Amino acid sequence: MQTDIQNIINQSQNIMIDPDTIPTFELKPRTETRHNGVYFIDIQTDKQTGEIQEKTPIKISDHLRVIGIGQDESKAAYIVIEYRNKFTHHIQTTAIKQADIGTNKGWYDLQNMGVGVMSDRKSRERVANYLQFSGKQTQYQIRHTTGWKGENYFFPSGEIITPNDHERHKIIYMGDTSKANEYHISGSLNDWQTHIAHYAIGNSRLMLALGTAFAAPLLRGLNMENGGFHLFGDSRDGKSTAAYVGASVWGSRESKVSWNSTALAIINSACARNDCFMMLDEIGEQRDTRIVAQAAYSLGNGQNKGQAHKDGGNRPTINFKTLFFSTGEKPLDTYIKNGNPELWNAGQAVRLASIPSDTGKGYQAYDTIHHFATAAEFGDHLNDSTAQFYGTAGQAWIIALQSDPKHKQRIQAHMNAFLAKLPHDLNGQIRTVGKRFALVYAALELASEYGITGFQAGASLAPLLQCFHAWLDRNGMEKSETQQIIENAQDFFDLHAFSHRFADLDLLGDFERAGEHHAGFKERHGDDWIYWVVYAAFKHEIAQRFEPRKAVDVLAAAKWLIMGSDKKHYGAHQKNRKHMGGRRYMQFNGSTPPDRNE
């Protein structure tokens, strides 16, 4: 062994090193990150010796370090950086859009985070170059919207729940965090079950709110449309309390969105709650019915408003999925019709189903108040509890869904069980709302199977069927458009059937009109009247925003409008009496639909 070592030493002494093969070190200007900032180090040549030397380092910004790159949903490039928080002194991670580096927007973003940057042009150029051409190339995911991204789930607070913990640090949320504090956890899951969920048992409106909250993250996976429920009734009857119970699944009651906002603000709030629950409180605070109509429609469509980009073109449209729970003293249709009838359409009725808050049990919005003496005491308990315990159920729900690869099949099975309890002859619009109720039921059942709600199996079935039938009783079995047209005609005749707007044919000699607001003629037909409505009144006061052809079909199907033999005049009839002038008239069999006469 000793001999081998000696031989190696002897051989090494005979090795000749070529000086040309030795790498040379050349000083160059450089930028480096130190614990207290980023410094630029320039070089200079000594005039006497000709030696190249480093100059004194110049600080150009606070601590920054490039740790990676990323892309967002629109494929925009980002630089991922670490910086030191001046207030906590902790190292934090964020991302900067590469296109903003070196621009006023980019400097604003850095300084808004508390990162100081020297204001002279040279320093800013060096910081911009440093951010773009240094550091690691580790790839990160950049997200601007909450909700699902693959198996990962982003909360409105920016918190990420992922089944792959080792990937968590490579995901960065850059979306709206203005409500982050309202989506943290307070209390334990047991606290929430004991003080809130337990009291939803036997309470239909509380069950509806809870189920809507649990159902919200399921829409995307099941490819279902957005939608919601609007609870309406007297002031301070427990509507808002029910909404707070739903909100407690995900966060505090302060996470609510006010109807008293612009339509764009409401939609932006929905974007920040993608794949999550949205609570809209007190529709009556919004005086502009146009905003409510527009927001209800856009929420149902799940798409934000297109906006022009300041640099030309349009900004990317953001799609979102959400279930929303609204409250107010009036149903949505009454609220909009009273303000601006032309804005009302059947799509809004389907997107936001209006349900009376009063359960008819004597406790206003509650079916039972459990061991409390009064409904007011019961409501006070729920209000206090929702202010203390929240957020745990939502996080447990997402983790359970991520852990159950068959949760979609189980949800569908529960939905089918609920739909089997509904009438079988539902039209498309009613079935759409029925499916939303079914999803709410399925979410509650699965959450109960996971041990999240504390409910027994089937505990939500009767309460949710009660809510569905309360909605159905108010809306009827007809399509909303059909019902609306019949209501328009009924309102028209209720107001004008026996007014001066209809002239009695039996009392007229020559052609006369019934004044400035002439609507037609009437004549005795047994115990009732036949009404001849001028086409203009039919079009503008009965059909209103519907196509006249559609109104004719609906009213003729109801056997109220008497069709002409050729049917080519949209049901119009002409009477060859000189005082009717041979004009077009729509002939109605009485002032009420035949079914109401019966």
C-alpha positions, 0 to 999 in steps of 0.5 A: 500500500505504501509503495502504491502511494509513493508511485502516485506521488512520483508520477505527479511530480513529472506532470507538466502544466500548460499555462495556456490551459489555466482559465483566467478570471476577468473582472466585469460589472455585476449585480448581486443580492445581499441581505440588505439589498441589491448592489451594482458593482462596477470596475475601474482601471488603476491609472498608475498600475493598469490593474482592473479593480472593483468600485465601491458597491452601489445600492440600487434597491432593497433585497430582491432575488429572482427564484423562477419564472411562470405563466398565468392562465392567459400565457402571460410571462412572469418573473418570480421573486423573493423580497424582504417585508419591511414590517415583518422582516420575513422573506416573501414570494411574489410574481411580477408580470415581465411586461411591466418590468421597467415601466411605471406600473412595474415600479409601482408594484414593487414599491407598493410591496415595500421594496424601495428602488433608487429613483435615478434612471441608471439604477432603475435600468440596472434593476430591470436588467437584473430582474430579467436576466438573472436568477433561477429558471424554476417554473411556477404556476401563476393564478389570478382566479380562485377555485379549481386548477386541476386538483388544486383549490385556491381560496379567495384568501389566496390560500392553496389546498393541494393534495401534492404538498411538495408542489405547493411552493410552486403555485402563486396566487396573484388575484384579488385578496381584498377579502382575504381576512374574511376567509380565514378559519375561526374556531374548530369544526366541532364548534361550527357543527355544535353552534351552527350546523346543528340548528339547521336540522329541521330548518328548511331555509337554513338547510338551503343556505348551507347546501348552496354553500357546499354545492358551489365548488361542484358546478365545474366538475359536473358542468352545471350552470351558475345560479342561485336562490333569492330569499325574500320576506319581511324586514328582520325576519331571519333572511340575512341570518340564513345567509350568514349560516351559509357563508360560515362554511367558507368564512366570516359574514363580512365576506358578503357582497352588497347589492348596492354596488355597480354591476361591474363591482358585483361581477368582479366580486364573483370572479374573486369567488370562482368555484365558491359561495357568494352571499348578496345581501339586501337587494332593496339597498340598490335603487337602480333596477338596471344594475340588479337585472344586469348583475343577475343575468351576468352572474348566471352567465358566469362571465365578466364584462368585456373591457377595452385594454388601454393599449388597444384590443380587449382584456381577456374575459374571465369566466367563473363558476359560483352559486349565490344566495341573495336576500331582500324584502321583495322577490326578484321579479317584483323588484325589477318589474316595479322599477323597469318592467322591460328589463325582466325576462325568464332567464333571470327567474331561472338564474335566481330563484325567488323563495319566500322566507316565511316558512308558515310555521309561526317563526318567520324564516325558521321552521323550528327554534329548537330549545330557544324561547323565541325566534328572536333569541334563536336568530341572535344565537346564530348571528353571534355564532356565525361571527365566531365560528367559520371557515373550517367546514369549507376547508374540510370539504375541499380536502374530502373532495380531493381525497375521494376520486369517486365524489362526482359519481356519488354526487350524481347518485344523490341528485338522481334520488332527489330528482325522482321526488319531483313531479315528472312533467316539469318543463325545461326551466323548472327542471333547471331550477330542480337540478340546482336544488338536487345539487344542493341536496347532494352536496349536503348528503355527501358532506354529511357522509364525510362527517363534516355537517354532523347530520344524519343521512337524509336529514336535508331531503324534506327541508329542501323539498319544502323549499322547492315546492315553495318556489314552485307554488309561487311560479307555477308549472308553466314556463316563465315566458308563458306565465308572464304573457298571461299575467300581462294580459290579465293585468291589462284587462284588470285595469281597463276592461271596464274603463273608458278605453273600451267602447260598448258596441251595443251603445255606439251608432256611428264609428267612435273611439273611446277617447285618447287612449282607445284600446278597443271595443266590447260587446255582450256575449251571454253572461260575459263580454267579448273584447276587441283589442286594437293591435297596437294595444295588444303589441305594446301593453300585452305582448310588451317585450315579447314578440307578438307571435309568441304572445298570440301562441300563448294566449291562443293555447290558453283558449283566451285569444280567439284565432281567425280561421286562416290564422295568418293575421296573428289571431287578428279579426276584422269586423265589418261594422262601419264604426270599427273601421275595418281595422285589425283587432285581437278578439278575447273571450272574456276579461279573464282566462277560461281556466280562471272563469271556471 
